[in-house]
Amino acid sequence: MQRAMGILLFLPVPVVLLLFTRAPLGLGPSVALGLALMLSHRLYARPYALARADSRCLWCAAEAGDGPRLAIDEPPATTSWRACSPIHAERVARVLAWAGRHAVWLRLGILGTLLVFLLATLLAGRWPDVSAADRVAFFRLGIASSVLPLSLFAPLSHGAVPGRLRPPFPVHIQALIGTWAVLWLFRLIGLAWLVLGIRHVAERLQ
């Protein structure tokens, strides 16, 4: 039941991406609804995840039992999470340590891309040469260039893991379905968006 609830609470994340990139309700309503979902998601998803931080594994989302704890200095506070085994604790730690070492790149790639995309959408009428497809391609390439390296390289990193983990993002979203599942989604979506973005740029240059 908890796994199903975690998946349900995670669903607004891909819905927001769909609204931003496909605009099924039209440009204005889709972006407005996507922003509303994005801004409100933390209000219910984070309390749910934190309430189960001591009982569910941050790596696989299974019951953690008496597994090792992880102290994470995440925005906006230091929190404590569990893993179901030392192996899963190490995997989470390596991913978050890698993210901490590349914090500037991830913030610019994710938050910077989102900000530029939203501003370009808001000012769409003033930039007639920039089409909706151009904005979507920029968004896809910016996000893919951030989450794809994270998903591919972070689990394989062998750098020293610090005592306090300081990722540049809150971890409640990955706690909903498990870090491993989020990384796989990043790989699949990142690769697809990278290909789509490059194809759009190539067509634009013809």
C-alpha positions in Angstrom: 0.0 0.0 0.0 2.8 2.4 0.9 4.6 1.7 -2.4 1.4 2.4 -4.4 0.8 5.6 -2.4 4.4 6.7 -3.2 3.9 6.1 -6.9 0.6 8.1 -6.8 2.3 11.0 -5.1 5.1 10.9 -7.6 2.8 11.1 -10.6 2.5 14.9 -10.6 6.2 15.1 -11.6 5.8 13.4 -15.0 2.5 15.2 -15.4 4.2 18.6 -15.1 6.8 17.6 -17.7 4.0 16.5 -20.0 2.2 19.8 -19.5 5.3 21.8 -20.2 6.5 19.9 -23.3 3.2 18.9 -24.9 0.8 21.7 -23.8 -2.3 19.4 -24.1 -4.6 22.2 -22.7 -3.1 24.9 -24.8 0.1 26.9 -24.0 -1.2 29.2 -21.2 -3.4 26.8 -19.3 -0.9 23.9 -19.6 2.0 26.0 -18.2 -0.2 27.5 -15.5 -1.4 24.1 -14.4 2.1 22.7 -14.5 3.4 25.5 -12.3 0.5 25.0 -9.8 1.3 21.3 -9.6 5.0 21.9 -9.3 4.7 24.5 -6.5 2.1 22.6 -4.5 3.7 19.2 -4.8 6.1 19.8 -1.9 3.2 20.7 0.4 1.9 17.1 0.5 4.7 14.9 -1.0 7.4 16.0 1.4 5.5 15.5 4.7 4.4 12.1 3.4 8.0 11.1 2.6 9.5 12.5 5.8 6.9 10.7 7.9 8.3 7.4 6.5 12.0 8.4 6.3 12.8 6.1 9.2 10.9 3.1 7.9 11.4 3.1 4.1 14.7 2.6 2.2 15.8 5.7 0.3 17.3 3.5 -2.4 14.6 0.9 -3.2 11.6 2.2 -1.2 11.1 -1.1 0.5 10.8 -1.6 4.3 14.1 -0.4 5.8 13.8 -2.2 9.2 16.8 -1.5 11.3 19.0 -0.5 8.3 21.6 2.2 8.5 20.7 5.8 8.7 21.8 8.6 6.4 22.1 12.2 7.6 21.4 14.5 4.6 21.9 18.3 4.5 19.2 18.8 1.9 17.5 22.1 1.2 15.8 23.3 3.4 17.1 21.3 6.4 19.1 18.5 7.7 17.1 15.3 7.7 17.6 11.6 8.6 16.7 8.8 6.2 17.2 5.0 6.3 18.4 2.4 3.9 17.4 -1.3 4.1 21.1 -2.5 4.0 24.6 -1.1 4.0 24.8 -1.7 0.3 21.8 0.4 -0.5 23.0 3.1 2.0 26.3 3.2 0.1 24.6 3.5 -3.3 22.4 6.4 -2.1 25.5 8.1 -0.5 27.5 7.8 -3.7 24.7 9.3 -5.8 24.1 12.2 -3.4 27.8 12.8 -2.9 28.3 13.0 -6.7 25.3 15.4 -6.9 26.9 17.5 -4.2 30.2 17.8 -6.0 28.3 18.9 -9.2 25.8 21.1 -7.4 26.4 24.2 -9.5 26.0 22.3 -12.8 22.8 20.6 -11.6 21.3 23.8 -10.3 22.1 25.7 -13.6 20.9 22.8 -15.7 17.6 22.2 -14.0 16.6 25.4 -12.3 18.2 27.6 -14.9 16.6 25.7 -17.8 13.2 25.9 -16.1 13.5 29.6 -15.5 14.6 30.4 -19.0 11.8 28.2 -20.4 9.1 29.9 -18.3 10.4 33.4 -19.2 10.5 32.6 -22.9 7.0 31.2 -22.7 5.8 34.3 -20.9 7.4 36.5 -23.5 6.5 34.3 -26.4 4.7 37.1 -28.3 7.8 39.4 -28.1 10.1 36.8 -29.7 8.3 35.7 -32.9 11.3 34.0 -34.2 11.4 31.6 -31.2 8.6 29.0 -31.7 7.0 26.8 -29.1 9.0 23.8 -30.5 12.2 25.8 -30.0 11.3 26.4 -26.4 10.5 22.8 -25.8 13.7 21.7 -27.5 15.7 24.0 -25.2 13.9 22.7 -22.2 14.5 19.1 -23.1 18.2 19.6 -23.9 18.8 21.6 -20.7 17.1 19.0 -18.5 18.6 16.0 -20.3 22.1 17.5 -20.0 21.6 17.6 -16.2 19.8 14.4 -15.3 21.5 12.1 -17.8 25.0 12.5 -16.4 23.5 12.2 -12.9 21.8 9.0 -13.7 24.7 7.5 -15.6 27.8 8.6 -13.7 26.6 9.1 -10.1 25.9 5.5 -9.3 29.4 4.5 -10.6 31.3 7.2 -8.9 34.2 6.1 -6.6 35.1 9.4 -5.0 35.3 9.7 -1.2 31.8 9.9 0.4 31.6 12.7 3.0 30.2 12.2 6.4 27.5 14.7 5.7 25.8 14.5 2.3 24.8 17.8 0.7 22.8 17.3 -2.5 21.6 20.5 -4.2 18.0 19.2 -4.2 15.6 17.8 -1.7 15.4 14.1 -1.6 11.7 13.6 -0.8 10.8 13.1 -4.5 13.2 10.2 -4.9 12.0 8.8 -1.5 8.5 8.3 -2.9 9.5 5.6 -5.4 13.1 4.9 -4.6 16.3 6.5 -5.8 17.0 3.6 -8.2 13.7 4.1 -9.9 14.2 7.8 -10.3 17.7 7.2 -11.8 16.2 4.8 -14.4 13.5 7.4 -15.3 16.3 10.0 -15.7 18.1 7.6 -18.0 15.1 6.9 -20.2 13.7 10.4 -20.3 17.1 12.0 -20.6 18.1 9.8 -23.6 14.8 10.4 -25.3 14.9 14.1 -24.7 18.5 14.4 -25.8 17.7 12.7 -29.1 14.5 14.8 -29.7 16.3 18.0 -28.8 19.3 17.3 -31.1 16.9 16.3 -33.9 15.0 19.6 -33.6 18.2 21.6 -33.6 19.4 19.7 -36.7 16.1 20.4 -38.5 16.2 24.1 -37.5 19.6 24.5 -39.0 18.7 23.0 -42.4 
